[in-house]
Amino acid sequence: MDFVTDSLVTGRRFRALVIVDDYSRECPAIEVDTSIGGRRVVQVLERLAESRGLPEVITLDNGPEFTGKALDEWAYSRGVKLNFIRPGKPIENAYAESFIGRLRDECLNENWFLSLRDAREIIESWRIDYNSGRPHSALRGLSPSEYVENTRKTLIAVGL
């Protein structure tokens, strides 16, 4: 997980919480708002937990939204390990950084966001296309969504 910042045409800044699955390269959520604190991060993770389950580990940086009490208590109570990267070492969160680079190049730099609602809609549309329509060489030429589905079918076939 990590954050990216951009702005509306009015100059008002917004942030996007980006969550990427290191295994499948899938992006299950991008939360966009003018302010996203630790409690909001927890709300997003709870929403994802309901639909996808919980990961064993979440890799993140040492930003205040991630190092505060809200996320720490949530992770402890849910049995999720928080893997904080070393300061100044974004390569330790390489999949999130790579994804954010694509998001920046292909979506944020290519669009003028008229409002927060507009930014949410455009970014969500891009996220869906990224997950479902883009083959990845690391995933044997499958899109992240196809890779997840194939993995599920394989696990079912072997009885797991």
C-alpha positions, -999 to +999 in steps of 0.1 A: +000+000+000+011+035-007-002+070-015+000+091-046-009+128-047-024+149-076-046+179-081-079+190-096-080+217-123-088+242-095-055+235-079-070+216-049-048+186-040-061+151-035-045+118-024-051+083-035-045+053-013-033+026-036-034-011-026-017-037-048-016-075-044+021-085-048+011-120-059-014-112-086-004-076-094-041-069-090-052-035-076-082-042-054-087-006-044-077+030-050-093+053-025-094+090-036-101+119-013-086+152-001-075+136+031-070+100+040-060+093+076-053+061+095-090+054+103-099+058+066-071+033+057-086+009+081-121+014+066-108+006+032-090-025+045-121-037+063-141-033+031-116-054+012-115-080+040-152-086+035-149-093-002-114-108-004-102-119+030-071-106+047-035-109+037-009-122+061+014-092+055+009-057+042+040-038+030+040-001+035+061+029+042+065+049+074+040+076+066+018+089+095-013+073+081+004+039+084+024+043+116-005+056+137-026+039+164-056+031+141-038+009+117-016-007+143-046-017+165-065-030+134-035-051+122-029-065+157-066-074+162-069-090+128-036-109+129-020-090+100+017-082+100+027-047+090+060-048+070+074-013+071+100-006+045+132+011+055+131+049+052+144+060+018+141+025+003+110+026-019+123-004-038+113-025-008+077-018-019+085-024-056+051-036-068+032-007-053+058+018-066+057+002-101+019+003-101+019+040-090+043+048-118+019+034-143-010+051-126+009+084-128+020+080-165-012+065-179-040+082-158-030+110-136-007+128-161-032+122-190-063+136-174-076+169-161-098+162-131-127+187-129-138+176-094-131+150-068-160+130-082-145+132-116-111+120-103-127+091-085-146+080-117-116+083-140-092+066-117-117+038-109-122+032-146-085+031-152-081+006-122-107-017-137-090-017-171-057-023-155-070-053-136-090-069-164-076-058-197-039-058-194-017-088-198+015-090-177+046-109-187+052-118-151+017-134-150+023-156-181+006-131-204-026-129-183-043-099-168-043-097-130-080-107-129-074-137-152-044-148-131-065-147-099-093-167-116-069-193-130-052-196-096-086-202-079-095-228-105-062-246-099-066-246-061-101-260-065-089-287-089-063-299-064-087-297-035-073-267-016 
